[in-house]
Amino acid sequence: MKSRVWTTIDFNARGAQADFARVPYSSDTSAYGWIPVPMFCFNGGDGPTALLTAGTHGDEYEGQVALRRLVHDLRKGRVRGRVIILPALNQPAVAAGRRNSPLDGGNLNRLFPGDAAGGPTSMIAHYVASELFPMADVVIDLHSGGSSLDHVAMALARPGRDEKQAEDIRRLLKSFGAPYSAMTAGEGGGANTTLFAAAEEQGIPALTAELGSGSTLSKAGLAIAEGGVRRVLRDYGIVPEIDALEAGETKLVRLLGLLESIYAPCGGLFEPLAAPGDVVECGRPAGFIHGLDAVNEPVELTFPAAGIVTFRRFPTLCSVGDALFGLMAEPDQ
């Protein structure tokens, strides 16, 4: 089914254009209305196309700010290829400051490749997968830990469907230059329903990046987002004259699985004893959960495996099943 989302942007026209991806949404107050998802297109003619997105989760801000700053710079610079930018992809969630859409509860990064006849969040996913992906030669989706996680700065990519695609993805990770890079085939909650997994299915080199913690703006994460995107635009010849600082060598890691993660066995106040980036040994104390009843002793947590802390829970208050710690490791461990 063809996407119901529409725009006035002519992606083949030269120059800079700004409009919305207009997502049909019939509400109590607007029977024939649409949701405005901001979209920009810079077309300099022959050359590759980069599709850049942020705000897939509305409470993750480093990518949103980095892409809005990039829009300002591209209006003054020379683009040889084409750059399509959606800095607030899940606009309802962005406006609400929430991870998921307040309209339908949709987690956009769990709904790819989407549904043209679904709710608004699924329609956004379908538009990206069916209309924007076919134009793209490279895809970057910028994330951070959001309200619930303190996350080490890193880039993640799928392994590719063949050796040629795998080589293209390794090139993209190297160009982006995050402190850590990992290939992920299915670890974590997103698995095959994420934006970058859907891009891989269409043979497009793609990565996602985790760049901050809490529902605020990390200066360090913003710098990594800006530097990474600019290097990719320069290295791929899309905006060859853009200013871009050289990155240090990215450290390749592998994400450990669900059994090596720590989840809250009970509710209470979470007291962590490790931070993202810490190297930990199996059996090392990880933290405590102090019950709200203040009668029983706190529950002690230990790391079930050795590795590097990928993320820890950001809020102190926790419930059963909340993710508290995740781990990654050297590729040969």
C-alpha positions, 0 to 999 in steps of 0.5 A: 500500500502506498504511503498516505503521508505527503509533502510539498517538497520536490526531492528532485529539484535543485536547491534548499526546501523546507516543509513537513512530512504531513501525516494524516490524523483525524482527531476530535478537533480536526477531522481532516487534519495532519501532523507536521513532521519537519523535513528539509531537503538540500539538493546540489545535483549529482551525488549520493543522498544522505538521510539523517533523522533524530527525534525518533524518540522524543526525549532524546535531544543531542541528535535533534539539536545537531541536525537543526544546527546542520540545517542552518549551516547547509543553507549557507554551504555548497551541497553536491549530493542531496541531504534529507533531514528530519530532526523531529521524526516522531513529532508528537513525541518530541512536542510532548517530551516523551519517548513514545507518541502521546497519540497512539503510544507508538514507539517509532523505533519498534514499528519499522517497516511500518503500516500505511493504514496504521496509526500515526506512528506506524504511518511515519515508519512506513513513509520513511521505509517506503518513500525515503529509503529508496532515495538514500545511499546512507542513513544515520538515525541519532539517539541517546539514552532519553529519560531512563538511561545513562548511555555510553556514547557509541554507534551501532549498525547491523552486520549487513546481508552480504560482504559488500554491504558489511564493508559499506557499513564498516566504512560508515562506522569509521567515518562517523567515528563514535568512541565505540562502535558495535555490530548488532544482529538482534541484541536489545529491545529493537531487534528487526523493527528499528529504523537502521535494521529496516534500512539494512533490509533494503541494502542501505548502509545505516547506523544509529548512535547513542549519545547522552543520558537523561532528558537533557542535552549532553555537550559531549554527545552533541559534539559527537553527533555533529562531528560524526554527521559532518565527517560522513557528509564530507567523506561521501562527497555530499558536502565535501567542503563542510568543516569537520574535525577528525575523529579518533579511532572508534573502538569496536565492541560487541554487545552482550545479551539479555542474560548478561544484563541486570534488571530490577528484581523488585521495586525501590530506590536504585543505588548504582555502583558503576557508571557507563564506560566502567570495566567490570568483572563478573561478580563485582557489586553493581548496586543496591535496591532499597525497598520503599518499605524500609523494613528489609535489607537492600537487595544487592546486585552483582554483574553476571559477566565481565565487560564494559558498562554500556548503560545504567538506569538514570532515574533512582526509582525503579520497578520490577523489570526495569533495565538497570545495566547493560554490558559490552565486551571486546570482540574476542572475549 
